[in-house]
Amino acid sequence: MRVPERLLLALAVAVLAPGTSVSAQHSGGSSVVSVKSGVYTTVQAQRGSDVYALKCRSCHTPETHTGLIFDTWWGGKLVYDLFEYVQERMPKNEPGSLTPEESVDVIAYIFRMNKLPTGTEELSTDVALLRKIRIDKAK
C-alpha cells in the first residue's frame, strides 16, 4: 500500500469511528450530537428554573453558570460530565440530594440561561444518551 492510500485509510477509520460524528439525531446511534441541536424543552427548563430557585440560588447566581464561566468549565465536555457533577456535588449544602430528573431539569435551565436552543424532546436521565451529547460553547 502506498503512503497516500495509508493516509486515506487512516482518515476513513478516524471519520467512521464511533462517537466522532456530530450529525446524529439526539436519540439514536452511537454518534455525538451538539447541545446546539436542541436537547431540552422549554417546559423542562421552566421546571429547572423552579428547582434552581429552591435548591441552587442560595449559593449560586445565574452569572456563575453562564457566558465565559460556563464555556470555560463545560465547553467541549459531554452533558454526562455536567450531569455527574450536579448529581454528586449539588446542592453544596446537601450534595447528592437532587433526583436525576431534578438534575437534568436544572441542566436544561442552565442551557436556557446560556441561550442554547430548545428542541422537541426533554433531556433524558439516560446516562448512555447523556454521553452522546457534547456541550459546545454557548457563544
C-alpha positions in Angstrom: 0.0 0.0 0.0 1.4 3.4 -0.9 1.6 6.2 1.6 -1.4 8.2 0.2 -3.6 5.1 0.4 -2.5 4.5 4.0 -3.3 8.1 4.8 -6.8 7.8 3.2 -7.4 4.6 5.1 -6.4 6.2 8.4 -8.6 9.2 7.7 -11.5 6.9 6.8 -11.1 4.9 10.1 -11.0 8.1 12.1 -14.1 9.6 10.4 -16.1 6.3 10.8 -15.0 5.6 14.4 -17.9 5.5 16.9 -18.6 8.8 18.7 -17.0 11.1 16.2 -19.9 12.3 14.1 -21.8 15.4 15.2 -24.7 14.9 12.8 -26.6 12.2 14.6 -30.1 12.6 16.0 -30.4 13.2 19.7 -31.9 9.8 20.4 -30.2 7.4 18.1 -26.9 5.8 17.0 -23.6 5.9 18.7 -22.6 9.4 17.4 -22.2 12.6 19.4 -24.6 15.4 18.9 -24.2 19.1 20.0 -26.4 20.8 22.6 -26.9 23.4 19.9 -29.2 20.8 18.1 -31.9 21.4 20.8 -31.7 18.7 23.5 -34.1 20.0 26.1 -37.6 21.6 26.1 -38.9 25.0 27.3 -41.1 23.2 29.8 -38.2 21.2 31.2 -36.1 24.4 31.5 -39.0 26.0 33.5 -39.0 23.1 35.9 -35.3 23.5 36.2 -35.8 27.2 37.0 -38.1 26.2 39.8 -35.5 23.7 41.2 -32.8 26.2 40.8 -34.8 28.8 42.8 -35.4 26.4 45.6 -32.1 24.5 45.8 -29.4 26.4 44.0 -29.9 30.1 44.2 -28.8 30.3 47.9 -25.2 29.6 46.8 -25.2 30.5 43.1 -26.2 33.3 40.8 -27.0 32.9 37.2 -23.7 34.6 36.3 -21.8 31.7 37.7 -23.5 29.4 35.2 -23.4 31.5 32.0 -21.1 33.0 29.4 -17.4 32.7 29.7 -17.6 30.9 33.1 -19.9 28.2 31.6 -17.9 27.9 28.4 -14.6 27.6 30.3 -15.9 24.9 32.7 -18.1 22.9 30.3 -17.3 23.8 26.7 -16.3 20.7 24.8 -17.3 18.3 27.5 -20.2 15.9 27.5 -23.6 16.6 29.1 -22.9 13.4 31.1 -19.9 15.2 32.8 -22.2 18.1 33.9 -24.9 15.7 35.0 -22.5 13.6 37.1 -21.1 16.8 38.7 -24.6 18.1 39.6 -25.7 14.6 40.8 -22.7 14.1 43.1 -21.8 17.6 44.3 -25.0 19.7 44.3 -26.5 21.3 46.1 -23.5 22.4 48.0 -25.3 22.3 51.3 -26.7 18.8 50.6 -24.6 17.1 47.9 -26.3 14.2 46.1 -29.8 15.1 47.2 -31.2 16.0 43.8 -33.1 13.3 41.8 -31.8 12.5 38.4 -34.9 14.3 37.0 -34.2 17.4 39.0 -30.6 17.4 37.8 -31.4 17.3 34.1 -34.1 19.9 34.6 -31.5 22.2 36.2 -29.1 21.5 33.4 -31.9 22.4 30.9 -32.4 25.7 32.8 -28.6 26.3 32.6 -28.7 25.7 28.8 -31.6 28.1 28.5 -29.7 30.7 30.5 -26.9 30.3 28.0 -29.3 30.8 25.2 -28.8 27.4 23.7 -31.8 26.3 21.5 -34.7 24.2 22.7 -35.9 21.1 21.0 -38.9 18.9 21.0 -37.6 16.2 23.4 -36.7 16.6 27.0 -33.1 16.0 28.1 -33.1 12.4 29.3 -31.7 10.9 32.5 -30.4 8.0 30.5 -26.6 8.0 31.1 -25.9 6.4 27.7 -27.7 9.3 25.9 -26.1 12.0 28.1 -22.7 10.6 27.0 -23.7 11.3 23.4 -24.3 15.0 23.8 -21.4 17.5 23.6 -21.6 20.9 25.3 -20.5 23.4 22.6 -19.6 26.8 23.7 -22.6 29.0 24.0 -21.2 31.9 22.0 
